[in-house]
Structures are given as structure tokens and as C-alpha cells.
Amino acid sequence: VLVADTDHHRLVKFVYDPKADRYKGEVMAGSLEGCAQGDSLAAQFRYPYTVIPGHRPGLAYACDTDNHRIVAIANGKVTTVAGSSKSYQGEMGYKDGPGSEALFCRPTHITLSRDGHSLIVTDHGNQCIREINDIQREAKTHVVTLAGVPGKSGFKDGPLASAMFSNPFSTTRISDSKILVADLANHRVRMIDSDTKQVTTVLGDGTTRSLNCPVSILARGEGDAEKDKG
């Protein structure tokens, strides 16, 4: 079990001990509040929000939210996959391009592709959904915007580039071409369809009677999603 221990600025792994019949925790990465790569137990995070397993054993990815970066943890090291790696506090902003040059603003959630080659990033502060491609090849890592108008909050369905979100918080894949988004401040679940190149609303009517600030979303299978309301 991987836990983003947000206010302790660290990532924790819990392993079940059958002899003791309980889970035992150990720090996987993180030490003090700050912004530092390198040895996992000396690395520093600032309010990490999400941690997920990677495509192979011993690899994990995390949103280092208030450092505005996505990191990988493997072989006792923390490295920046995309976003700022400035010391003390990462640089916020918006920029597509190579992972080392890309900028985010408080990314809150990541979803790994089925083939392990890309990460979907909920770029909460930039009001858009981004994708990091070629994450298995560090020199080739590249960030693109999938949907949303960077820096502009609102509600609008339609073409990917003009659709608008309001504080999106997390995503989940329901197929290779479809992604569901928990659109928190719009009180809706939206769908990004890369085949039709459209964003549509699939759940919620924008009032708190149907959904009230959905934060987390998890697909159990195509067309079947589970929502957590905040």
C-alpha cells in the first residue's frame, strides 16, 4: 500500500506482515519540507498529493504538488520526470515541451497509461489536463496539453482546446481513448475523448444536488466509474 503522507511531506509504503497480522509502514521517500532530488530518504517534497505504482516492481510516480512537479521513485532515488526541479521550491507556471522544461501549477493527480509509457496529469492550478509521454525514456519525456484552456477556469463542453474546467482534481481511464475527469468546482464528471476530440459532461448538472465537489474518481471498467464526493 502506497500512501502520499501529504502534511508530512513524504511517501510511505505499508507492507502486510502475516506473522504480526498487521501492516508495517516505512518511509519510501521524503524527509523535510522542501524541494530536492537524489537519495530517496534525503529527498524533499512539498505537500505531495498522489503516489501510484509504476509499470515495473520498485517503481512509483508521485505528484509533488506544491513543488509543481512529477517525480519518479526507483532504486532508492527520486528524480523529476517533468516540471520544475529548482531547489527549495519548484517554479509554477504553464509550459508544454520537454519534461525538463515543462511547467505545471499544483498538479494534484496522475494516472498511468496501460502500457506504462505515459502519465495523465491533472494540472489543477492551470485548469487543464496534461500528458507526459515517453516516461520510460528520460531524454525523450515530453509534455502536451490534452484538454482545457490554460489558466482559465469555467465550464464549457466541446473541442479539446476550448473546453473549460474549474479546479479539476483527478482523472481515470475508461479506455485507451477516453478519460474521465473529476471537475471539482463544476460539480461534474467530464469525459475527454481523443477519438472525437471532444469534452463532454457524463455525470452531474453543475448543482450540488447531484454532485458536490467530486475529488476522486476511479474506473472499474469501461463505462463504470466510482466517484468519491467531497
C-alpha positions as CSV (number, residue, x, y, z in Angstrom):
1,V,0.0,0.0,0.0
2,L,1.5,3.3,-1.1
3,V,0.4,6.5,0.8
4,A,1.1,10.1,0.0
5,D,1.6,11.4,3.6
6,T,0.8,14.9,2.4
7,D,1.4,17.1,5.5
8,H,4.5,15.1,6.5
9,H,5.9,15.8,3.0
10,R,6.8,12.2,2.4
11,L,5.7,9.0,0.7
12,V,5.1,5.9,2.8
13,K,4.9,2.2,1.9
14,F,2.9,-0.2,4.1
15,V,3.6,-4.0,3.8
16,Y,1.4,-6.6,5.4
17,D,3.2,-8.8,8.0
18,P,1.3,-12.1,8.3
19,K,3.1,-13.0,11.5
20,A,2.0,-9.9,13.3
21,D,-1.3,-9.7,11.3
22,R,-0.9,-6.1,10.6
23,Y,0.6,-3.6,8.1
24,K,4.1,-2.2,8.9
25,G,5.0,1.2,7.4
26,E,8.3,2.5,6.2
27,V,9.2,5.8,4.6
28,M,9.7,5.3,0.8
29,A,10.9,8.8,0.1
30,G,10.9,12.2,1.7
31,S,12.5,13.8,4.7
32,L,11.7,17.5,5.3
33,E,9.5,20.1,3.5
34,G,11.5,21.4,0.6
35,C,12.4,20.6,-3.0
36,A,15.3,18.2,-3.5
37,Q,16.0,15.1,-5.7
38,G,18.6,12.4,-5.1
39,D,18.6,9.7,-2.4
40,S,15.0,8.9,-1.6
41,L,15.3,9.3,2.2
42,A,17.1,12.7,1.8
43,A,14.8,13.9,-0.9
44,Q,12.3,16.7,-0.1
45,F,8.7,17.2,-1.1
46,R,6.1,19.9,-0.5
47,Y,2.6,18.6,0.0
48,P,2.7,15.5,-2.3
49,Y,-0.9,14.6,-3.2
50,T,-0.8,11.4,-5.1
51,V,1.5,8.4,-5.4
52,I,1.0,5.4,-7.8
53,P,2.9,2.3,-8.7
54,G,4.8,2.3,-12.0
55,H,4.9,-0.3,-14.7
56,R,7.5,-2.4,-13.0
57,P,8.2,-3.5,-9.4
58,G,10.1,-1.0,-7.3
59,L,9.0,2.0,-9.4
60,A,6.5,4.6,-8.3
61,Y,5.4,8.1,-9.5
62,A,4.1,11.0,-7.4
63,C,2.7,14.4,-7.7
64,D,4.9,16.8,-5.7
65,T,2.0,19.2,-5.7
66,D,3.4,22.4,-4.2
67,N,6.7,22.0,-6.0
68,H,4.8,21.8,-9.2
69,R,6.5,18.7,-10.5
70,I,6.0,15.0,-11.2
71,V,8.7,12.7,-9.7
72,A,9.7,9.0,-10.1
73,I,11.0,6.9,-7.2
74,A,13.1,3.9,-8.1
75,N,16.3,2.2,-6.8
76,G,16.5,4.5,-3.8
77,K,16.5,7.6,-5.9
78,V,14.0,10.4,-6.5
79,T,14.1,12.1,-10.0
80,T,12.0,14.7,-11.6
81,V,10.0,13.3,-14.6
82,A,8.6,16.6,-15.6
83,G,8.2,20.1,-14.1
84,S,10.4,22.3,-12.1
85,S,13.4,20.9,-10.2
86,K,14.5,24.2,-8.7
87,S,15.8,24.0,-5.1
88,Y,13.8,25.0,-2.1
89,Q,10.5,25.4,-4.0
90,G,9.7,24.4,-7.5
91,E,8.7,27.0,-10.1
92,M,5.0,27.2,-11.0
93,G,3.8,28.1,-14.5
94,Y,2.4,26.7,-17.7
95,K,4.6,25.3,-20.5
96,D,4.4,22.3,-22.8
97,G,7.5,20.7,-24.2
98,P,10.4,18.6,-23.0
99,G,9.9,17.3,-19.4
100,S,12.9,19.3,-18.1
101,E,11.4,22.5,-19.5
102,A,7.7,21.9,-18.9
103,L,5.9,23.8,-16.1
104,F,2.8,22.9,-14.0
105,C,0.7,24.7,-11.4
106,R,-0.2,22.5,-8.4
107,P,-0.7,19.1,-10.1
108,T,-2.9,17.0,-7.9
109,H,-3.2,13.6,-9.6
110,I,-1.6,11.3,-12.1
111,T,-2.9,8.3,-14.0
112,L,-0.6,5.8,-15.6
113,S,-1.3,4.5,-19.1
114,R,-2.0,0.8,-19.6
115,D,1.3,0.4,-21.5
116,G,3.3,2.3,-18.9
117,H,4.6,4.9,-21.4
118,S,2.7,8.0,-20.3
119,L,1.1,9.8,-17.4
120,I,-2.1,11.8,-17.4
121,V,-1.6,14.8,-15.1
122,T,-4.4,16.8,-13.5
123,D,-2.9,20.2,-13.7
124,H,-5.2,21.7,-11.0
125,G,-3.9,25.2,-10.9
126,N,-3.7,25.6,-14.7
127,Q,-7.3,24.3,-15.1
128,C,-6.3,21.7,-17.7
129,I,-5.4,18.0,-18.2
130,R,-1.9,17.3,-19.5
131,E,0.0,14.2,-20.6
132,I,3.7,13.3,-20.1
133,N,4.8,11.0,-22.9
134,D,7.7,8.6,-23.1
135,I,8.3,8.4,-19.4
136,Q,10.4,5.3,-19.7
137,R,12.9,7.2,-21.8
138,E,14.1,10.2,-19.7
139,A,15.7,12.1,-22.5
140,K,12.5,11.8,-24.6
141,T,9.9,12.8,-22.0
142,H,7.5,15.4,-23.4
143,V,4.5,17.2,-22.0
144,V,1.4,18.1,-24.0
145,T,-1.9,19.6,-23.1
146,L,-4.8,17.3,-23.7
147,A,-7.8,19.5,-22.8
148,G,-8.7,22.8,-21.2
149,V,-7.7,26.4,-21.6
150,P,-4.6,27.0,-19.5
151,G,-5.1,29.4,-16.7
152,K,-8.8,30.0,-17.3
153,S,-11.5,28.5,-15.1
154,G,-15.0,27.9,-16.3
155,F,-17.4,25.4,-17.7
156,K,-17.6,24.5,-21.4
157,D,-18.0,21.3,-23.3
158,G,-16.8,21.0,-26.8
159,P,-13.4,20.7,-28.7
160,L,-10.5,19.8,-26.5
161,A,-8.6,23.1,-26.9
162,S,-11.6,25.3,-26.0
163,A,-13.3,23.1,-23.3
164,M,-13.1,24.6,-19.8
165,F,-12.7,23.0,-16.4
166,S,-12.9,24.5,-12.9
167,N,-10.3,23.1,-10.4
168,P,-10.1,19.6,-11.9
169,F,-8.8,17.3,-9.2
170,S,-8.3,13.7,-10.6
171,T,-8.7,11.5,-13.7
172,T,-9.2,7.9,-14.5
173,R,-9.0,6.0,-17.8
174,I,-12.0,4.0,-19.1
175,S,-10.3,3.0,-22.4
176,D,-7.2,3.9,-24.4
177,S,-9.0,6.9,-25.9
178,K,-11.4,8.0,-23.1
179,I,-10.5,9.7,-19.8
180,L,-12.9,10.8,-17.0
181,V,-12.2,13.9,-15.0
182,A,-13.4,14.8,-11.6
183,D,-14.2,18.5,-12.3
184,L,-14.4,19.7,-8.7
185,A,-15.7,23.3,-8.8
186,N,-18.1,22.5,-11.7
187,H,-19.7,19.7,-9.7
188,R,-19.4,17.4,-12.7
189,V,-17.6,14.4,-14.1
190,R,-16.4,15.1,-17.6
191,M,-15.1,12.9,-20.4
192,I,-12.1,13.6,-22.7
193,D,-12.4,11.5,-25.9
194,S,-9.3,11.6,-28.0
195,D,-11.1,9.9,-30.9
196,T,-13.8,12.5,-31.3
197,K,-11.5,15.3,-29.8
198,Q,-14.4,16.4,-27.6
199,V,-15.0,17.1,-23.9
200,T,-18.5,16.1,-22.7
201,T,-20.3,16.0,-19.4
202,V,-21.2,12.5,-18.3
203,L,-22.3,13.0,-14.7
204,G,-23.7,16.0,-12.7
205,D,-25.7,19.0,-13.7
206,G,-23.5,21.7,-12.2
207,T,-25.5,21.9,-8.9
208,T,-24.6,20.4,-5.6
209,R,-27.8,18.4,-5.6
210,S,-26.3,15.8,-8.0
211,L,-22.5,16.0,-7.2
212,N,-20.9,18.2,-4.6
213,C,-17.2,18.9,-5.4
214,P,-16.1,15.5,-6.7
215,V,-12.5,15.0,-5.8
216,S,-11.6,11.4,-6.6
217,I,-12.7,9.1,-9.5
218,L,-11.8,5.5,-10.3
219,A,-12.9,3.4,-13.2
220,R,-13.7,-0.2,-12.6
221,G,-14.1,-0.9,-16.3
222,E,-15.2,0.8,-19.4
223,G,-18.4,2.7,-18.7
224,D,-18.4,2.0,-15.0
225,A,-16.9,4.6,-12.7
226,E,-16.9,5.1,-8.9
227,K,-17.0,8.6,-7.5
228,D,-15.9,10.0,-4.2
229,K,-17.7,13.2,-3.3
230,G,-16.0,15.9,-1.2
